[in-house]
């Protein structure tokens, strides 16, 4: 009976936690450790013999009585509750404008000016305090012809190498399909799919083929790794185009694609049977996610996350058209102050988090400013957003594109090739870390508000 109980605990742990190695402690005091992503079954023979068979096909044979069998996690996500899942991701960082960069439909890691990422990059991200990284990936230019749509081996290997950097640094990681769907200009074309069933079928065939290959390549990786279906899908008008007038056709197709993504990943087996999967809303817009996202049906419970982006107001956060933000600002937008942050995050909490569905902001940020006063408001904005995200139970990932200047699109904090800080990157990161992780009762969203720049 003791051995039967050990087997039940082992199998349950495998299903729920996607472990990375099994440890067997024998009655004679010896301990044997075997790397494995999961366990398929345990068989007890006559006497003291028993075997563990892994999903990789390895059979490990033991002779003797085991006093304990357990799995050792490799910085896995804590799936105890929606709160622990979110906390496991915590405050994250984007490797922006590297593997997602492309010119004329050809993805290249250095196409937009960044150096190739290194292990030092990810070690520096971890040392700065981030718990997770999002690694956006554009695949076009490295995809073969129909019907196989085979991903170029060299490119897949580079993606796997970068994911390995995150793993070795002790970071959770998210990978996705990124600019392949930008503005409906490329193969992941929701506008074309909404106008032609033939086009939609072709897109779905390619989408399924790409995700099957990605899933197969990473099927034995533990649940430090999350797959995110796609990025900012829209018809070219950022949520203000034909999606508003086509009777919901784009939303229905988009939700079909999400369901296909989940089904394809689960079908590959291994750790993918239980892997956490990120499901962004249409154009990652909070309003459209709340109103139009249909979360896919899944064969396992509580392994889907909802993703949105937050750059409100974009004229301030991204474009630097305004230099100040918040209730004390003067040169600022007429909308998008602190109440907008609270309203949006609270609505995501009520819609998803309160119903057991974790939410992460796959991107947020604010560009570097050229004056001390403008930079003070930037730091206040980032502090307020991070504190509000923590208060409303959301994880979030800063968009770092490696750019070291000031003004529009200049949001670099860490050099993507070396891991060195850019500009006042350390100061900005420390402010965000404190906002997200400081649980002192005297440090509240209200206290952050009260200390806004004057």
Buried (B, 14 or more C-beta within 10 A) or exposed (E): EEBEEBBEBBBEBBEBBBBBBBBBBBEEEEEEEEEBBBBBBBEBEEEBEBEBBBBEEEEBEBEBEBBEBBBEBBBBBBBEEBEEBBBBBBBBBBBBBBBBBBEEEEBBBEBBEBBBBBBBBBBBBBEBBBBBBBBBBBBBBBBEEEEEBBBBEEBBEBBBEBBBBBBEBEBBBBBBBBBBBBBBEBBBBBBBBBBEEEBBEBBBBBBBBBBBBBBBBBBBBBBBBBBBBBBBBBBBBEBEBBBEEBEEBBBEBBBBBBBBBBBBBBBBBBBBBBBBBBBBBBBBBBBBBBEBBEBBEBEBEBBBBBBBBBBBBEBBBBBBEBBBBBEBBEEBBEEBBBEBBBEBBBBBBEBBBEEEBBBBBBBBBBBBBEEEBBBBBBBBBBBBBBBBBBBBBBBBBBBBBBBBBBEEBBBBBBBBBEBEBBBBBBEBBEBBBBBBBEEEEEEEBEEBBEEBBE
